[in-house]
Amino acid sequence: MNVKAVLVTVLFSSLLLVGGNTSAFGAQLETFVNPNSQTSPFQIKYQKTVFIEYDEGGELADALRGTEDTIAFKVGPENEGVQGLMNKLNQKLSLDGSSAKVSDVTVDFSAHMTGRPLNTSIDFKIVLTGEITEYIIVERQGSQQQALVDLGWRGLTVTGPVNIQGVDINHPISAIESLAPQVFSAVQGSEAEKLLSENLIDAQGIKDQPLSNWHFLFDPTGINVDAGTFGLDESIAGFVVSAYTMGESSIREGRQVERVKEASFSADRTYVIRTVQSSDNANLRVVGFAAIDSLDGVEILGVTPKPPEGYATTSTGEFPIFIIYGMAGLAAVGGGAFFVFSNRQLKKEGNQGQTGIDPSRLRGYQTSASSGGYQTNRGEAQLVDGGDYAQHRSVYDEQQSQQDTKPSESSRGSMPKGWKPE
């Protein structure tokens, strides 16, 4: 079998294995957890875009082209609908085994519709901003003691309707009823209706990605002697800051891609509904040096003010060493493939024998002339027999010969070359 084909097959199979774990939802989490405080802020975004495709036109296309409309509002924790949302979030956290709770949540919702010649898009965005409480399992008892922090709450998800300001923000079909009533009526009872009724507030993908797969770094700025002279935040003074991030394509996390779904419905003709969500990503910062652990099936962090003596890393576990060994292995495979291919190519060329003009048919002639005591060493190779000269002669010689023998078209005489009047 061709060596190139084998290598391509192996590399392609590896990419498929790496990319087997794809993100399922489009949630983006930002939080800063402080084990020395009873509350910590968080912000999470849920985004989805719905496309109504009508490449071949139709009555629905005529109604949607050129339209533009928006539903948008921002409400705080005093709103009855927001209170119901917080209750549902906390119920889900309890079912997940987490002791943490959300509070003081503010909801920022928007649904923007834009009608275009070939499709209409509706961009949905929900931003939840609030506080996490009751996440400290064991408080730090001394300056160097460990605190235990619950992180099982990071998959903030709600199932069922969430009615705020007259809109079910958890299901896109509710906003579509107001923005595009023609579409709402047409999709009833179809697969498109089921697609538009999927939950939007869903961060289960962030929870399902184990913390051991997240990238880990820690910032030692807070324990530097001179850090306080530059306006250091008091919350991190004397502490390192740990950072966990997820959402990039890697061997551990898998290939992160957009989630695209399609369904069709019929009106005056068949139309297609397509939903697109970005891959999950999260940035989790913790005051102190964090080490991953588990308690009753819930991921937790053991947090100390400083890292262990002599500890230094750029990411989770042995990731840098793993990458180095991986690169070395790929280099070895590539080098071996190069030598095998080169060896086969040399053998192939060796079996072809002599190519070109046989050197035994060539003879060297001196073409240089002496001038005084100086003579250049110049020469050229010519065929011993002129039988095949027509096959090998230079095309430039042929052109030059034709130019030399071309008769003059002028009826007048000409002066010798290089002649100048005295």
RODO-2510 file (C-alpha; in nm, 4 decimals, decimal comma):
residues 422
     n   res          X          Y          Z
     1     m     0,0000     0,0000     0,0000
     2     n     0,1202     0,3544    -0,0729
     3     v     0,2960     0,5055     0,2283
     4     k     0,1318     0,8415     0,1660
     5     a    -0,2139     0,6856     0,1711
     6     v    -0,1392     0,5103     0,5005
     7     l    -0,0190     0,8320     0,6639
     8     v    -0,3167     1,0321     0,5414
     9     t    -0,5541     0,7624     0,6674
    10     v    -0,3911     0,7567     1,0126
    11     l    -0,3934     1,1350     1,0475
    12     f    -0,7529     1,1630     0,9266
    13     s    -0,8655     0,8921     1,1700
    14     s    -0,6903     1,0752     1,4541
    15     l    -0,8731     1,3954     1,3680
    16     l    -1,2039     1,2111     1,3690
    17     l    -1,1307     1,0672     1,7114
    18     v    -1,0259     1,4072     1,8455
    19     g    -1,3309     1,5716     1,6987
    20     g    -1,5757     1,3126     1,8240
    21     n    -1,6771     1,5197     2,1253
    22     t    -1,8585     1,8245     1,9958
    23     s    -2,0309     2,0956     2,1887
    24     a    -2,4083     2,0623     2,2179
    25     f    -2,5238     2,4029     2,3344
    26     g    -2,4395     2,7724     2,2970
    27     a    -2,3754     2,9098     2,6451
    28     q    -2,0972     3,1445     2,7576
    29     l    -2,0224     3,1651     3,1305
    30     e    -1,8096     3,4239     3,3113
    31     t    -1,7612     3,4089     3,6883
    32     f    -1,5194     3,5150     3,9612
    33     v    -1,5462     3,2891     4,2657
    34     n    -1,4141     3,4180     4,5974
    35     p    -1,3945     3,1537     4,8743
    36     n    -1,3463     3,4372     5,1244
    37     s    -1,6889     3,5839     5,0445
    38     q    -2,0423     3,4525     5,0798
    39     t    -2,1412     3,5699     4,7316
    40     s    -1,9690     3,5750     4,3936
    41     p    -2,0821     3,7385     4,0682
    42     f    -2,1625     3,5497     3,7495
    43     q    -2,2836     3,6266     3,3994
    44     i    -2,4033     3,3728     3,1474
    45     k    -2,5217     3,4256     2,7899
    46     y    -2,7425     3,2024     2,5787
    47     q    -2,7546     3,2726     2,2057
    48     k    -2,9257     3,1168     1,9068
    49     t    -3,0030     3,2287     1,5523
    50     v    -3,3069     3,1005     1,3622
    51     f    -3,3059     3,1169     0,9815
    52     i    -3,6229     3,0874     0,7744
    53     e    -3,5033     2,9821     0,4282
    54     y    -3,6994     3,0608     0,1099
    55     d    -3,4520     3,0300    -0,1782
    56     e    -3,7328     2,9527    -0,4240
    57     g    -3,9591     3,2370    -0,3141
    58     g    -4,3236     3,1961    -0,2163
    59     e    -4,5990     3,3862    -0,0385
    60     l    -4,4188     3,3604     0,2949
    61     a    -4,1012     3,4939     0,1334
    62     d    -4,2923     3,7938    -0,0045
    63     a    -4,4303     3,8676     0,3425
    64     l    -4,0932     3,8460     0,5200
    65     r    -3,8564     4,0191     0,2757
    66     g    -3,7489     4,3621     0,3968
    67     t    -3,9094     4,3275     0,7408
    68     e    -3,7239     4,4229     1,0579
    69     d    -3,8527     4,4075     1,4138
    70     t    -3,7193     4,3627     1,7672
    71     i    -3,8412     4,2473     2,1057
    72     a    -3,6098     4,3610     2,3856
    73     f    -3,6338     4,4211     2,7583
    74     k    -3,4247     4,4158     3,0740
    75     v    -3,5797     4,3324     3,4115
    76     g    -3,4424     4,2795     3,7610
    77     p    -3,5012     4,0349     4,0483
    78     e    -3,8129     4,2197     4,1634
    79     n    -3,9968     4,0988     3,8507
    80     e    -4,2317     3,8064     3,9136
    81     g    -4,1163     3,6230     3,6015
    82     v    -3,7499     3,6591     3,7027
    83     q    -3,8291     3,5206     4,0470
    84     g    -3,9874     3,2192     3,8815
    85     l    -3,6746     3,1784     3,6680
    86     m    -3,4509     3,1829     3,9782
    87     n    -3,6676     2,9186     4,1438
    88     k    -3,6382     2,6904     3,8402
    89     l    -3,2615     2,7405     3,8220
    90     n    -3,2205     2,6554     4,1899
    91     q    -3,4410     2,3474     4,1567
    92     k    -3,2204     2,2230     3,8731
    93     l    -2,9039     2,2883     4,0777
    94     s    -3,0489     2,0875     4,3651
    95     l    -3,1289     1,7976     4,1308
    96     d    -2,7686     1,8110     4,0061
    97     g    -2,6469     1,7665     4,3649
    98     s    -2,5150     2,1196     4,4067
    99     s    -2,5693     2,3175     4,7252
   100     a    -2,5203     2,6528     4,5494
   101     k    -2,8033     2,8913     4,4656
   102     v    -2,8511     3,1878     4,2343
   103     s    -2,9860     3,5213     4,3574
   104     d    -3,0328     3,8829     4,2467
   105     v    -3,0660     3,7789     3,8829
   106     t    -3,1173     4,0376     3,6106
   107     v    -3,2511     3,9238     3,2724
   108     d    -3,1592     4,0999     2,9481
   109     f    -3,3561     3,9523     2,6558
   110     s    -3,3601     4,0412     2,2879
   111     a    -3,4972     3,8889     1,9675
   112     h    -3,4130     4,0769     1,6482
   113     m    -3,5677     3,9813     1,3122
   114     t    -3,4174     4,0837     0,9759
   115     g    -3,5830     3,9926     0,6443
   116     r    -3,3486     3,9358     0,3490
   117     p    -3,4011     3,8340    -0,0164
   118     l    -3,3254     3,4635     0,0405
   119     n    -3,3907     3,4178     0,4135
   120     t    -3,5032     3,5826     0,7331
   121     s    -3,2938     3,5606     1,0483
   122     i    -3,4057     3,5993     1,4085
   123     d    -3,1223     3,6457     1,6596
   124     f    -3,2054     3,5433     2,0162
   125     k    -2,9930     3,6493     2,3110
   126     i    -3,0462     3,6032     2,6838
   127     v    -2,8015     3,7453     2,9382
   128     l    -2,8386     3,6440     3,3026
   129     t    -2,6377     3,8480     3,5533
   130     g    -2,6504     3,7699     3,9229
   131     e    -2,4863     3,6268     4,2333
   132     i    -2,3956     3,2738     4,3369
   133     t    -2,4475     3,1940     4,7051
   134     e    -2,4017     2,8927     4,9354
   135     y    -2,1190     2,7571     4,7194
   136     i    -1,8712     2,7270     5,0091
   137     i    -1,8805     2,3711     5,1417
   138     v    -1,6017     2,4121     5,3994
   139     e    -1,4735     2,7555     5,4962
   140     r    -1,1037     2,8270     5,5414
   141     q    -1,0176     2,8114     5,9113
   142     g    -0,6660     2,9546     5,8967
   143     s    -0,4565     3,1706     5,6689
   144     q    -0,3078     2,8653     5,4965
   145     q    -0,5970     2,6234     5,5347
   146     q    -0,7969     2,4841     5,2461
   147     a    -1,1503     2,5907     5,1567
   148     l    -1,3837     2,3614     4,9623
   149     v    -1,5890     2,5263     4,6873
   150     d    -1,8862     2,3754     4,5012
   151     l    -1,8689     2,4042     4,1208
   152     g    -2,1605     2,1775     4,0352
   153     w    -2,3739     2,4862     3,9711
   154     r    -2,2058     2,5905     3,6449
   155     g    -2,4606     2,4099     3,4231
   156     l    -2,7370     2,6708     3,4620
   157     t    -3,0293     2,5141     3,2755
   158     v    -3,4074     2,5496     3,2719
   159     t    -3,6691     2,3251     3,1131
   160     g    -4,0205     2,4431     3,0431
   161     p    -4,1610     2,7913     2,9846
   162     v    -4,0133     3,1063     3,1420
   163     n    -4,2691     3,3836     3,0940
   164     i    -4,1322     3,7349     3,1386
   165     q    -4,2974     4,0483     2,9996
   166     g    -4,5469     3,8351     2,8082
   167     v    -4,2782     3,6324     2,6255
   168     d    -4,1615     3,2785     2,6941
   169     i    -3,7903     3,3589     2,6690
   170     n    -3,6885     2,9925     2,6918
   171     h    -3,8609     2,8907     2,3670
   172     p    -3,7947     3,0830     2,0419
   173     i    -4,1385     3,0027     1,9020
   174     s    -4,2979     3,2384     2,1552
   175     a    -4,1153     3,5447     2,0202
   176     i    -4,1784     3,4271     1,6622
   177     e    -4,5517     3,4399     1,7342
   178     s    -4,5165     3,8169     1,7807
   179     l    -4,2430     3,8886     1,5253
   180     a    -4,3641     3,6651     1,2392
   181     p    -4,7219     3,5427     1,2981
   182     q    -4,7348     3,3961     0,9434
   183     v    -4,4462     3,1640     1,0306
   184     f    -4,5978     3,0776     1,3690
   185     s    -4,9228     2,9672     1,2044
   186     a    -4,7476     2,7735     0,9276
   187     v    -4,5217     2,5641     1,1547
   188     q    -4,7989     2,4329     1,3803
   189     g    -4,7832     2,0542     1,4089
   190     s    -4,4616     2,0240     1,2064
   191     e    -4,1065     1,9215     1,2895
   192     a    -4,0155     2,2891     1,2655
   193     e    -4,2432     2,3624     1,5625
   194     k    -4,0548     2,1053     1,7717
   195     l    -3,7237     2,2595     1,6702
   196     l    -3,8407     2,6079     1,7675
   197     s    -3,9655     2,4752     2,1026
   198     e    -3,6243     2,3564     2,2251
   199     n    -3,4889     2,5174     2,5422
   200     l    -3,2679     2,8211     2,4955
   201     i    -3,1541     2,8493     2,8595
   202     d    -2,9308     2,5438     2,8551
   203     a    -2,5702     2,5286     2,9808
   204     q    -2,5588     2,1551     3,0426
   205     g    -2,2651     2,1304     2,8025
   206     i    -2,0518     2,3397     3,0399
   207     k    -2,1330     2,1126     3,3315
   208     d    -2,0786     1,7941     3,1302
   209     q    -1,7242     1,8982     3,0352
   210     p    -1,5118     1,7729     3,3307
   211     l    -1,2932     2,0369     3,4933
   212     s    -0,9938     1,8118     3,4334
   213     n    -1,0382     1,8860     3,0605
   214     w    -1,0375     2,2634     3,1108
   215     h    -0,7212     2,4672     3,0666
   216     f    -0,5704     2,5766     3,3977
   217     l    -0,3426     2,8694     3,4789
   218     f    -0,2729     3,0651     3,7948
   219     d    -0,1688     3,4276     3,8341
   220     p     0,0776     3,4933     4,1219
   221     t     0,0419     3,8734     4,1083
   222     g    -0,1411     3,8857     4,4405
   223     i     0,1503     3,7320     4,6335
   224     n     0,4213     3,9541     4,4834
   225     v     0,5810     4,1882     4,7348
   226     d     0,5461     4,5037     4,5248
   227     a     0,2020     4,4291     4,3816
   228     g     0,0247     4,6548     4,6326
   229     t     0,2051     4,9631     4,5040
   230     f     0,0187     4,9333     4,1721
   231     g    -0,3354     4,9448     4,3093
   232     l    -0,3935     4,5725     4,3669
   233     d    -0,7521     4,4693     4,4364
   234     e    -0,7904     4,3891     4,8058
   235     s    -0,9857     4,0711     4,7276
   236     i    -0,6750     3,9059     4,5786
   237     a    -0,4070     4,0583     4,8029
   238     g    -0,2002     3,7697     4,9408
   239     f    -0,3623     3,5181     4,7057
   240     v    -0,2875     3,3745     4,3660
   241     v    -0,5772     3,3659     4,1184
   242     s    -0,6616     3,0381     3,9444
   243     a    -0,8207     3,0434     3,5995
   244     y    -1,0079     2,7599     3,4293
   245     t    -1,1174     2,8038     3,0672
   246     m    -1,3037     2,5829     2,8218
   247     g    -1,4370     2,6197     2,4707
   248     e    -1,1409     2,5824     2,2367
   249     s    -1,0806     2,2842     2,0130
   250     s    -0,8220     2,0537     2,1680
   251     i    -0,7369     1,6876     2,2162
   252     r    -0,8985     1,6916     2,5602
   253     e    -1,2126     1,8947     2,4912
   254     g    -1,2696     1,7771     2,1363
   255     r    -1,3435     1,9826     1,8287
   256     q    -1,5681     2,2777     1,9094
   257     v    -1,8146     2,3540     1,6311
   258     e    -2,1446     2,5298     1,5870
   259     r    -2,4565     2,3220     1,6397
   260     v    -2,6808     2,3381     1,3343
   261     k    -3,0275     2,1808     1,3085
   262     e    -3,2827     2,1871     1,0287
   263     a    -3,6516     2,1098     0,9911
   264     s    -3,9071     2,1817     0,7206
   265     f    -4,2704     2,2937     0,7140
   266     s    -4,5279     2,3424     0,4421
   267     a    -4,7352     2,6471     0,3570
   268     d    -4,7893     2,7512    -0,0065
   269     r    -4,4665     2,5542    -0,0641
   270     t    -4,2032     2,3812     0,1491
   271     y    -3,9799     2,6031     0,3628
   272     v    -3,6798     2,5207     0,5817
   273     i    -3,6103     2,6333     0,9386
   274     r    -3,2426     2,6243     1,0395
   275     t    -3,1120     2,6974     1,3918
   276     v    -2,7487     2,7774     1,4695
   277     q    -2,5805     2,7950     1,8103
   278     s    -2,2196     2,8691     1,8915
   279     s    -2,0112     2,6242     2,0923
   280     d    -2,0023     2,6461     2,4707
   281     n    -1,7259     2,8396     2,6395
   282     a    -1,6555     2,9417     2,9961
   283     n    -1,4052     3,1428     3,1988
   284     l    -1,3909     3,0562     3,5662
   285     r    -1,1568     3,2475     3,7983
   286     v    -1,1040     3,1565     4,1623
   287     v    -0,9265     3,3553     4,4348
   288     g    -0,6549     3,1164     4,5541
   289     f    -0,4797     2,8120     4,4176
   290     a    -0,7454     2,5590     4,3125
   291     a    -0,7162     2,1808     4,2945
   292     i    -0,9951     1,9685     4,1447
   293     d    -1,1729     1,7129     4,3611
   294     s    -1,5102     1,5405     4,3826
   295     l    -1,7680     1,5092     4,6597
   296     d    -2,0716     1,2816     4,6214
   297     g    -2,0418     1,2990     4,2440
   298     v    -2,0182     1,6790     4,2359
   299     e    -1,7003     1,8492     4,1176
   300     i    -1,5468     2,0756     4,3801
   301     l    -1,2282     2,2768     4,4244
   302     g    -0,9889     2,2695     4,7160
   303     v    -0,8586     2,6261     4,7384
   304     t    -0,5490     2,7488     4,9251
   305     p    -0,4018     3,1025     4,9199
   306     k    -0,0775     2,9907     4,7536
   307     p     0,0357     2,6989     4,5366
   308     p     0,2294     2,4090     4,6916
   309     e     0,6014     2,4643     4,7388
   310     g     0,7877     2,4310     4,4108
   311     y     0,4700     2,4031     4,2044
   312     a     0,4781     2,5591     3,8574
   313     t     0,2676     2,4761     3,5551
   314     t     0,1270     2,6469     3,2513
   315     s    -0,1864     2,4377     3,2195
   316     t    -0,3709     2,1382     3,3561
   317     g    -0,1590     1,8436     3,4731
   318     e     0,1102     1,7281     3,2348
   319     f    -0,0377     1,9038     2,9327
   320     p     0,2824     2,0820     2,8161
   321     i     0,4884     1,7614     2,8422
   322     f     0,2165     1,5717     2,6607
   323     i     0,2225     1,8240     2,3781
   324     i     0,6022     1,8077     2,3570
   325     y     0,5998     1,4281     2,3363
   326     g     0,3167     1,4423     2,0859
   327     m     0,5054     1,6832     1,8617
   328     a     0,8183     1,4689     1,8891
   329     g     0,6171     1,1617     1,7912
   330     l     0,4667     1,3372     1,4896
   331     a     0,8146     1,4546     1,3855
   332     a     0,9446     1,0969     1,4094
   333     v     0,6554     0,9654     1,2001
   334     g     0,7070     1,2405     0,9429
   335     g     1,0825     1,1753     0,9270
   336     g     1,0319     0,8023     0,8826
   337     a     0,7771     0,8597     0,6080
   338     f     1,0170     1,0979     0,4313
   339     f     1,3029     0,8460     0,4326
   340     v     1,0802     0,5612     0,3130
   341     f     0,9407     0,7714     0,0302
   342     s     1,2879     0,9007    -0,0682
   343     n     1,4318     0,5481    -0,0707
   344     r     1,1528     0,4214    -0,2961
   345     q     1,1956     0,7179    -0,5284
   346     l     1,5716     0,6561    -0,5583
   347     k     1,5153     0,2882    -0,6363
   348     k     1,2595     0,3795    -0,8968
   349     e     1,4969     0,6234    -1,0662
   350     g     1,7858     0,3735    -1,0473
   351     n     1,5891     0,1184    -1,2488
   352     q     1,5382     0,3638    -1,5337
   353     g     1,9063     0,3469    -1,6459
   354     q     2,0927     0,6193    -1,8347
   355     t     1,8815     0,9094    -1,9598
   356     g     1,9742     1,1881    -2,1999
   357     i     2,2825     1,1770    -2,4310
   358     d     2,5313     0,8979    -2,3700
   359     p     2,8571     1,0612    -2,2454
   360     s     3,0601     0,8282    -2,4764
   361     r     2,9157     1,0141    -2,7752
   362     l     3,0482     1,3513    -2,6554
   363     r     3,3918     1,5043    -2,7183
   364     g     3,5366     1,8183    -2,5588
   365     y     3,6687     2,1088    -2,7693
   366     q     3,8671     2,4083    -2,6527
   367     t     3,6978     2,7346    -2,7465
   368     s     3,9182     2,9918    -2,5712
   369     a     4,2037     3,1868    -2,7295
   370     s     4,5229     3,3159    -2,5724
   371     s     4,6070     3,6830    -2,5397
   372     g     4,9660     3,7526    -2,4480
   373     g     5,0518     3,5496    -2,1418
   374     y     4,6865     3,4978    -2,0460
   375     q     4,4549     3,2264    -2,1667
   376     t     4,1128     3,1316    -2,0393
   377     n     4,0131     2,7692    -2,0014
   378     r     3,6873     2,7391    -2,1892
   379     g     3,5422     2,4554    -2,3840
   380     e     3,2282     2,2852    -2,4996
   381     a     3,1015     1,9335    -2,5589
   382     q     2,9973     1,8310    -2,9081
   383     l     2,8630     1,5089    -3,0539
   384     v     3,1328     1,2846    -3,2018
   385     d     2,9007     1,1952    -3,4889
   386     g     2,6629     1,4499    -3,6345
   387     g     2,3902     1,1987    -3,7110
   388     d     2,1546     1,3219    -3,4401
   389     y     2,2674     1,6823    -3,4423
   390     a     1,9357     1,8015    -3,5823
   391     q     1,7636     1,6485    -3,2794
   392     h     1,9911     1,8088    -3,0201
   393     r     2,0993     2,1368    -3,1746
   394     s     2,0012     2,4604    -3,0068
   395     v     1,6971     2,6430    -3,1339
   396     y     1,8841     2,9652    -3,0684
   397     d     2,1552     2,8642    -3,3192
   398     e     1,8852     2,8033    -3,5760
   399     q     1,7307     3,1450    -3,5208
   400     q     2,0708     3,3145    -3,5391
   401     s     2,1482     3,1372    -3,8686
   402     q     1,8209     3,2555    -4,0164
   403     q     1,8911     3,6118    -3,9109
   404     d     2,2428     3,6050    -4,0653
   405     t     2,1190     3,4779    -4,4042
   406     k     1,8212     3,7093    -4,4308
   407     p     1,8709     3,9352    -4,7388
   408     s     1,8616     4,3095    -4,6973
   409     e     1,5377     4,4717    -4,8054
   410     s     1,6997     4,8124    -4,8623
   411     s     1,7935     4,9160    -5,2193
   412     r     2,0670     5,1391    -5,0892
   413     g     2,4112     5,0404    -4,9821
   414     s     2,5220     5,0286    -4,6228
   415     m     2,8342     5,1308    -4,4412
   416     p     3,0539     4,8758    -4,2728
   417     k     2,9573     4,7906    -3,9149
   418     g     3,1251     5,0230    -3,6682
   419     w     3,2152     5,2890    -3,9323
   420     k     3,2211     5,6487    -3,8098
   421     p     3,2867     5,9678    -4,0127
   422     e     3,6231     6,1298    -3,9428
***
